[in-house]
Amino acid sequence: MQIQSTQIKHFKGWASHETATDYMQICLQLSHKLTADFVLSILLTF
């Protein structure tokens, strides 16, 4: 639970900066990459 609260604090800190948009773009790119890898792994297993 403490880890989540610190993550929320970090996110709020990011949101107050101009780099928040860059941070969100990085998160989106990572999520897209993870999703693509996940789909590829599923396709390879079949």
N, C-alpha and C positions, 0 to 999 in steps of 0.2 A: 504493500500500500504506500509506503514511503517513497518507493521508486517512482510510482505513478505521480505522486504529488510534486516531486522534484522535476519530472518531465513536464508537467503542466506549468510549473514556474519558469522553466527554460523556454517553453513555447510562448508564454506571455512576454518574456523578455525579448524573444525574437520578434514578436508581433509589434513591439514598440519601436523597432528599428526599421530602416528602409530595406535592409537585407532580408526581411521576412518573405518577400516575393521570391527571391533567389532560393531561400531555404525551402519554400513550398515546391518550387520547380524541381529541386534536387530530390525531394521526397517523391514527387510524381514520377520522375525518371526511374528512381529505384523501384517503386511499386510496379511500373510498367515492365521493367527488366525482370523482376521476380515473377510477375504473371506470365511473361513470355517463356521464361525458363520452366515454369510449372507446366504450361501447356505443352512445351516440347518434350518434357519428361513423360507426360501422359501419352503423347503420340508415339514416343519411342517404345513404351511398354506394350502397346497393342501390336 
